[in-house]
Amino acid sequence: MKVYIETLGCPKNFNDTQAAEAFLIKEGFEIADSPEEADHIIVNTCGFINDAKKESINKIFEMAELKDQGKTLTVSGCLSQRYSSELTEEMPEVDLFIGVNDYERLPGLLKEISDGRSTGRNRSSESCEYASQLPLLERNIKKGTYTATLRIAEGCDNCCAYCVIPSIRGGYRSKSMEDIVTEAKYLAEEGIKEIILIAQDVTNYGIDLYGRFMLPELLRKLVKISGIEWIRLMYCYEDRITDELIKVMAEEPKICHYIDVPIQHSSDHTLKEMKRRSTGSSIRNTISRLRASMPDIAIRTTLIVGFPGETEEDFDDLLDFVEEERFQRLGVFAYSQEEGTPAGDREDQIPEDVKEMRLDQIMRTQLDISYQHNQALIGSVLDVLVEDRDEDGSYIGRSQYDAPEIDNSVVFTSDRDLKPGDMVKVFINDAFDYDLAGYEKEAE
């Protein structure tokens, strides 16, 4: 039997999909390249904010149109975990609902459906509890893959006022350092050159297992693994970016001078209402420490505009902050009102048109900043990881300052026949709002 998994949402969902595929392969299933050739279709959903929920629901209905070909349809992931009861009632075309902790049970459940022994409705929130520690899971790494995420923890204890993640994925659970190193070695053996460390809060790693923040020590172990050339940090809370962590990043050449720090806001009033631990002053201090140790570091952040009670003064503070700090990479979300969160129950919601106006102002400001950062790179030479080849023969890749899917690209020419995963040096001779252009520099 063949299974196709359509994955939506964040890198954590792609990790789950790779684990699910490994479980399925072990039990004799084949992984299909398209839904049309599959016997079983799975939609691994995101349920974090309203736009993600809409995308997931649309994809479920799109896949449901293939059921008249005798296929079964399973919905997994955050949306299924969060709304299992409602979805079961409202989507009779779906054969099976599972959550974020049930992938090990998936092969058996699909076999039950095929054998006619199941009515096809299994709600994970009622059938599976969170593991006390994040286990080491096998993953299906497709041939030719050169970059991969490595999840070092699951769940979250931060309980920000706008966020549903703790209720979906549970409390913070670290994976043991030994298991992480084992998984990283496996990835290297599979040809992975770039590993991206992910968790809801990477900087909190180890606090539950070892009683202190262990990310610096983990990094010192990972950099010793042969074959791994880049290590990238995502989802780092600024108040846990310690001097020790900065020191390791600055000293170890394999660790990208790139860090994702989702600060969400700069106004002390709004940060407090969001139940964030940071203040405007602490954020500025952390940014200053990072740049002092690594002047070339690319700091990515995400912001939320239109949080309930955000005043004009709060927004002006945020806009001034963006102009002042001049982030290399920045994304903005309009606040999404989520049921079951403290912020979602507030009466001082901001009108949608105001949210969109504020988002647009931030992004227009960031566009100019990004262009100026890129212009400053003209004349430099960057190490670039090749990702694809365009129809005109040029190559598309990324520097250490860019994460896959979300950040900038480097478009360049080369006289050689390159393949995805190759690492080359590129001379930058042009720059645009978000991308760079150049040519491969001959080895000296």
C-alpha positions as CSV (number, residue, x, y, z in Angstrom):
1,M,0.0,0.0,0.0
2,K,1.2,3.5,-0.9
3,V,0.9,6.5,1.4
4,Y,1.2,10.2,0.4
5,I,1.6,12.9,3.1
6,E,0.9,16.5,2.4
7,T,2.7,18.6,5.0
8,L,1.6,22.1,6.0
9,G,3.0,24.6,8.6
10,C,6.3,24.9,10.4
11,P,9.5,22.8,10.2
12,K,8.3,20.8,13.3
13,N,5.5,19.4,11.1
14,F,8.0,18.3,8.5
15,N,10.0,16.5,11.2
16,D,6.7,14.7,12.2
17,T,6.1,13.7,8.6
18,Q,9.6,12.2,8.3
19,A,9.0,10.2,11.5
20,A,5.6,9.1,10.2
21,E,7.1,8.0,6.9
22,A,9.8,6.0,8.8
23,F,7.1,4.2,10.9
24,L,5.1,3.4,7.7
25,I,8.1,2.1,5.7
26,K,9.1,-0.1,8.6
27,E,5.6,-1.7,8.5
28,G,5.7,-2.4,4.8
29,F,4.1,0.8,3.3
30,E,5.5,2.7,0.4
31,I,5.8,6.5,0.3
32,A,4.1,7.9,-2.8
33,D,5.3,11.0,-4.6
34,S,1.8,12.3,-5.3
35,P,-1.7,11.9,-3.9
36,E,-3.0,10.5,-7.2
37,E,-0.8,7.4,-6.9
38,A,-1.4,6.7,-3.2
39,D,-3.9,4.4,-1.5
40,H,-3.9,6.5,1.7
41,I,-3.6,10.3,1.8
42,I,-2.6,12.1,4.9
43,V,-2.8,15.9,5.5
44,N,-0.4,16.9,8.3
45,T,-2.0,20.2,9.3
46,C,-1.1,23.4,11.1
47,G,-3.6,25.0,13.5
48,F,-1.5,27.8,15.0
49,I,-3.3,30.9,13.6
50,N,-6.4,31.5,11.5
51,D,-4.7,31.7,8.1
52,A,-3.0,28.4,8.8
53,K,-6.3,26.8,9.8
54,K,-7.9,28.0,6.6
55,E,-5.1,26.6,4.5
56,S,-5.3,23.3,6.3
57,I,-9.1,23.0,5.8
58,N,-8.9,23.9,2.2
59,K,-6.2,21.3,1.6
60,I,-8.3,18.6,3.4
61,F,-11.3,19.3,1.1
62,E,-9.0,19.3,-1.9
63,M,-7.7,15.9,-1.0
64,A,-11.2,14.7,-0.2
65,E,-12.1,15.1,-3.9
66,L,-9.8,12.1,-4.6
67,K,-11.7,9.7,-2.3
68,D,-14.0,8.6,-5.2
69,Q,-10.9,6.8,-6.5
70,G,-11.0,4.5,-3.5
71,K,-8.5,6.3,-1.4
72,T,-8.6,6.9,2.3
73,L,-8.1,10.3,3.9
74,T,-6.4,10.9,7.3
75,V,-5.9,14.3,9.0
76,S,-3.0,14.6,11.4
77,G,-1.1,17.4,13.2
78,C,-2.0,20.5,15.2
79,L,-5.4,21.2,13.7
80,S,-6.5,17.6,14.3
81,Q,-5.0,17.7,17.9
82,R,-6.8,20.9,18.7
83,Y,-10.2,20.4,17.1
84,S,-10.6,16.6,16.9
85,S,-14.2,16.5,18.2
86,E,-15.4,19.4,16.0
87,L,-13.6,18.0,12.9
88,T,-15.0,14.5,13.4
89,E,-18.5,15.9,13.3
90,E,-18.0,18.4,10.5
91,M,-15.9,16.3,8.1
92,P,-17.4,12.9,7.6
93,E,-15.3,12.5,4.4
94,V,-12.2,12.1,6.6
95,D,-11.6,8.5,7.6
96,L,-9.2,9.1,10.4
97,F,-8.1,11.9,12.7
98,I,-4.9,11.7,14.7
99,G,-2.9,14.3,16.7
100,V,0.8,15.2,17.1
101,N,1.6,12.2,19.3
102,D,0.1,9.3,17.4
103,Y,2.4,8.7,14.4
104,E,3.8,5.5,15.9
105,R,0.2,4.1,15.8
106,L,-0.4,5.3,12.3
107,P,0.6,2.1,10.4
108,G,-1.8,-0.1,12.5
109,L,-4.6,2.4,12.1
110,L,-4.3,2.5,8.4
111,K,-4.3,-1.3,8.2
112,E,-7.5,-1.3,10.3
113,I,-9.2,1.0,7.9
114,S,-8.0,-1.1,4.9
115,D,-9.3,-4.3,6.6
116,G,-12.6,-2.7,7.4
117,R,-12.0,-3.1,11.1
118,S,-12.3,0.6,12.0
119,T,-15.1,3.1,11.6
120,G,-12.3,5.6,10.8
121,R,-12.6,8.1,13.7
122,N,-9.8,8.0,16.2
123,R,-9.2,11.2,18.2
124,S,-5.6,11.4,19.4
125,S,-6.3,13.8,22.2
126,E,-8.3,11.0,23.8
127,S,-5.9,8.1,22.9
128,C,-2.4,9.3,23.5
129,E,-0.5,11.2,26.2
130,Y,2.6,13.3,25.9
131,A,5.8,11.5,26.4
132,S,7.7,12.7,29.5
133,Q,10.9,13.0,27.4
134,L,11.2,13.6,23.7
135,P,12.1,10.2,22.2
136,L,14.6,9.4,19.5
137,L,12.6,8.6,16.3
138,E,13.7,7.2,13.0
139,R,13.1,9.6,10.1
140,N,12.8,9.1,6.3
141,I,15.4,11.2,4.7
142,K,14.9,11.3,1.0
143,K,17.9,10.7,-1.2
144,G,19.5,14.0,-2.4
145,T,18.5,15.9,0.7
146,Y,21.3,18.1,2.0
147,T,19.6,20.2,4.7
148,A,17.5,18.9,7.6
149,T,15.9,20.1,10.8
150,L,16.9,18.5,14.1
151,R,14.3,18.8,16.8
152,I,16.0,19.0,20.2
153,A,12.8,19.6,22.3
154,E,9.0,19.5,22.1
155,G,6.3,21.5,23.7
156,C,6.5,24.8,25.5
157,D,6.3,26.2,29.1
158,N,6.3,29.9,28.2
159,C,2.5,30.3,27.9
160,C,2.5,33.6,26.0
161,A,-1.0,35.2,26.1
162,Y,-1.6,34.8,22.3
163,C,-0.3,31.2,21.8
164,V,-2.0,27.8,21.8
165,I,1.1,25.7,21.4
166,P,1.3,24.5,25.0
167,S,-2.3,23.2,24.8
168,I,-1.5,21.4,21.5
169,R,2.0,20.1,22.1
170,G,2.2,20.0,25.8
171,G,4.9,21.2,28.2
172,Y,8.6,21.5,27.4
173,R,10.4,18.1,27.0
174,S,14.1,18.0,25.9
175,K,15.6,15.1,23.8
176,S,18.6,13.7,25.5
177,M,22.0,15.0,24.3
178,E,23.1,11.5,23.4
179,D,20.0,11.0,21.2
180,I,20.5,14.3,19.5
181,V,24.1,13.5,18.7
182,T,23.1,10.0,17.4
183,E,20.4,11.6,15.2
184,A,22.9,14.2,13.9
185,K,25.4,11.5,13.0
186,Y,22.7,9.6,11.2
187,L,21.8,12.8,9.2
188,A,25.5,13.3,8.3
189,E,25.7,9.7,7.1
190,E,22.7,10.4,4.9
191,G,24.5,13.3,3.2
192,I,23.1,16.2,5.2
193,K,25.4,19.2,5.2
194,E,23.2,21.7,7.1
195,I,21.3,20.9,10.3
196,I,18.8,23.4,11.7
197,L,18.1,23.1,15.4
198,I,14.5,23.6,16.2
199,A,12.1,23.6,19.2
200,Q,9.5,25.9,20.4
201,D,12.3,27.5,22.4
202,V,15.8,26.2,21.4
203,T,17.5,28.3,24.1
204,N,15.6,26.4,26.9
205,Y,17.2,23.2,25.9
206,G,18.2,20.8,28.7
207,I,16.6,22.7,31.6
208,D,14.2,19.9,32.3
209,L,16.7,17.1,32.0
210,Y,19.9,18.6,33.3
211,G,18.7,21.5,35.5
212,R,20.4,24.2,33.4
213,F,20.6,25.6,29.8
214,M,22.6,23.1,27.8
215,L,22.5,24.5,24.3
216,P,26.2,25.7,24.3
217,E,27.4,22.2,25.4
218,L,25.2,20.5,22.8
219,L,26.6,22.7,20.1
220,R,30.2,21.9,21.1
221,K,29.3,18.2,20.5
222,L,27.5,18.7,17.2
223,V,30.4,20.7,15.6
224,K,32.6,17.6,16.0
225,I,30.5,15.5,13.6
226,S,32.2,14.9,10.3
227,G,30.1,15.9,7.2
228,I,28.1,18.6,8.9
229,E,29.2,22.0,7.6
230,W,26.5,24.4,8.8
231,I,24.6,24.4,12.1
232,R,21.7,26.9,12.3
233,L,19.7,28.1,15.3
234,M,16.0,28.8,15.1
235,Y,13.5,30.0,17.7
236,C,15.8,31.4,20.4
237,Y,14.3,33.4,23.2
238,E,16.4,36.5,23.8
239,D,16.4,36.4,27.6
240,R,18.1,33.0,27.4
241,I,20.8,33.9,24.9
242,T,23.6,33.6,27.4
243,D,27.2,34.9,27.0
244,E,28.3,31.3,26.9
245,L,26.0,30.7,23.9
246,I,27.3,33.8,22.1
247,K,30.9,32.7,22.8
248,V,30.3,29.2,21.2
249,M,28.6,30.8,18.2
250,A,31.5,33.2,17.7
251,E,34.2,30.6,18.2
252,E,32.9,27.6,16.2
253,P,33.1,28.1,12.4
254,K,30.4,25.5,11.7
255,I,27.8,27.5,13.5
256,C,26.2,29.9,11.1
257,H,26.4,33.6,12.1
258,Y,22.6,33.6,12.0
259,I,20.1,33.5,14.8
260,D,16.3,33.5,14.8
261,V,15.0,35.5,17.8
262,P,11.2,36.0,17.8
263,I,10.9,39.0,20.0
264,Q,7.2,39.9,18.9
265,H,7.3,43.5,20.1
266,S,9.5,46.2,21.7
267,S,7.0,48.2,23.8
268,D,7.2,47.3,27.5
269,H,3.5,47.7,27.8
270,T,2.7,45.3,25.0
271,L,5.4,42.8,26.0
272,K,3.9,42.6,29.5
273,E,0.4,42.2,28.1
274,M,1.7,39.4,25.9
275,K,3.2,37.7,29.0
276,R,6.7,37.8,27.5
277,R,9.7,37.9,29.9
278,S,11.6,40.4,27.7
279,T,11.6,44.1,27.9
280,G,12.6,46.6,25.3
281,S,15.8,47.2,27.1
282,S,16.7,43.5,27.5
283,I,16.1,43.0,23.8
284,R,18.4,45.8,22.8
285,N,21.0,44.6,25.1
286,T,20.9,41.1,23.6
287,I,21.1,42.4,20.1
288,S,24.1,44.5,21.1
289,R,25.9,41.6,22.6
290,L,25.4,39.4,19.6
291,R,26.7,42.0,17.2
292,A,29.6,42.9,19.3
293,S,30.8,39.3,19.2
294,M,29.8,38.6,15.6
295,P,29.7,41.9,13.6
296,D,28.5,40.0,10.5
297,I,25.6,38.1,12.2
298,A,22.2,38.1,10.5
299,I,19.5,38.4,13.2
300,R,16.0,37.2,12.1
301,T,13.0,38.2,14.1
302,T,9.3,38.0,13.9
303,L,6.8,40.7,15.2
304,I,3.2,40.8,16.0
305,V,1.2,43.9,15.3
306,G,-2.4,44.6,16.5
307,F,-2.2,42.7,19.7
308,P,-5.2,43.6,21.9
309,G,-4.7,46.9,23.6
310,E,-1.7,47.9,21.4
311,T,-1.9,51.7,21.3
312,E,-0.6,54.1,18.7
313,E,2.3,54.8,21.1
314,D,3.1,51.1,21.4
315,F,3.1,50.8,17.6
316,D,5.3,53.9,17.1
317,D,7.7,52.4,19.6
318,L,7.9,49.2,17.5
319,L,8.3,51.1,14.2
320,D,11.1,53.2,15.7
321,F,12.7,50.0,17.1
322,V,12.8,48.4,13.6
323,E,14.4,51.5,12.1
324,E,16.9,51.6,15.0
325,E,18.0,48.0,15.1
326,R,17.9,47.4,11.3
327,F,17.4,43.6,11.4
328,Q,18.8,41.7,8.4
329,R,15.7,39.4,8.3
330,L,12.3,40.3,9.6
331,G,8.7,38.9,9.4
332,V,5.5,40.4,10.7
333,F,2.2,38.8,11.6
334,A,-1.1,40.6,12.2
335,Y,-2.4,39.3,15.6
336,S,-4.7,36.3,15.2
337,Q,-7.4,36.0,17.8
338,E,-7.3,32.5,19.1
339,E,-9.9,30.9,21.3
340,G,-8.6,29.3,24.5
341,T,-5.9,32.0,25.0
342,P,-6.0,34.9,27.4
343,A,-5.6,37.4,24.6
344,G,-8.4,35.8,22.6
345,D,-10.8,36.6,25.4
346,R,-10.0,40.2,25.6
347,E,-12.5,42.9,24.6
348,D,-10.0,45.4,23.4
349,Q,-9.3,43.7,20.1
350,I,-7.8,45.9,17.3
351,P,-9.8,46.3,14.1
352,E,-8.5,44.3,11.2
353,D,-7.9,47.3,9.0
354,V,-5.7,48.8,11.6
355,K,-3.7,45.6,12.0
356,E,-3.1,45.5,8.2
357,M,-2.1,49.1,8.1
358,R,0.4,48.6,10.9
359,L,1.8,45.4,9.2
360,D,2.2,47.3,5.9
361,Q,4.1,50.1,7.6
362,I,6.6,47.7,9.2
363,M,7.1,45.7,6.0
364,R,7.7,48.9,3.9
365,T,10.2,50.1,6.4
366,Q,11.9,46.7,6.5
367,L,12.1,46.6,2.6
368,D,14.4,49.6,2.6
369,I,16.5,48.2,5.4
370,S,16.9,44.8,3.6
371,Y,17.9,46.5,0.4
372,Q,20.5,48.6,2.1
373,H,21.9,45.5,3.9
374,N,22.1,43.7,0.5
375,Q,23.7,46.6,-1.2
376,A,26.5,46.6,1.4
377,L,27.4,43.0,0.4
378,I,28.3,44.0,-3.2
379,G,31.9,43.2,-3.7
380,S,32.0,40.5,-1.0
381,V,32.5,36.7,-1.4
382,L,30.0,34.4,0.3
383,D,30.0,30.7,0.8
384,V,26.8,29.5,-0.9
385,L,24.9,26.2,-0.6
386,V,23.5,25.3,-4.0
387,E,19.8,24.5,-4.0
388,D,18.5,24.5,-7.5
389,R,19.2,25.4,-11.1
390,D,17.0,27.9,-13.1
391,E,15.8,27.4,-16.6
392,D,18.3,30.0,-17.9
393,G,21.2,27.9,-16.5
394,S,21.9,30.1,-13.4
395,Y,22.0,28.6,-10.0
396,I,20.0,29.4,-6.9
397,G,21.5,29.0,-3.4
398,R,21.7,30.4,0.1
399,S,24.4,31.8,2.3
400,Q,24.9,31.1,6.0
401,Y,22.8,34.2,6.6
402,D,19.6,32.7,5.2
403,A,17.4,29.8,6.4
404,P,15.6,27.7,3.8
405,E,12.1,28.6,2.6
406,I,11.9,31.9,4.6
407,D,14.9,34.0,3.8
408,N,16.9,35.4,0.9
409,S,18.5,33.6,-2.1
410,V,21.7,34.0,-4.0
411,V,21.4,33.7,-7.8
412,F,24.7,33.1,-9.5
413,T,26.4,31.7,-12.6
414,S,29.1,29.1,-12.8
415,D,31.1,27.4,-15.5
416,R,30.9,24.2,-13.6
417,D,28.1,21.6,-13.5
418,L,26.9,22.0,-9.9
419,K,24.4,19.9,-8.0
420,P,22.2,20.7,-5.0
421,G,24.2,20.4,-1.8
422,D,27.4,21.7,-3.3
423,M,29.1,24.5,-1.4
424,V,30.8,27.2,-3.5
425,K,32.2,30.7,-3.1
426,V,30.2,33.4,-4.9
427,F,31.4,36.9,-5.7
428,I,28.4,39.3,-5.2
429,N,28.1,41.9,-8.0
430,D,24.4,42.9,-7.6
431,A,21.8,43.2,-4.9
432,F,18.0,43.6,-4.7
433,D,15.4,44.0,-2.0
434,Y,15.7,40.5,-0.8
435,D,18.1,38.6,-3.0
436,L,21.7,38.8,-4.2
437,A,23.3,38.0,-7.5
438,G,26.8,37.1,-8.5
439,Y,29.1,34.5,-10.1
440,E,31.2,31.6,-8.7
441,K,34.6,32.8,-7.8
442,E,37.4,30.6,-9.1
443,A,39.5,28.9,-6.4
444,E,42.8,30.6,-5.8
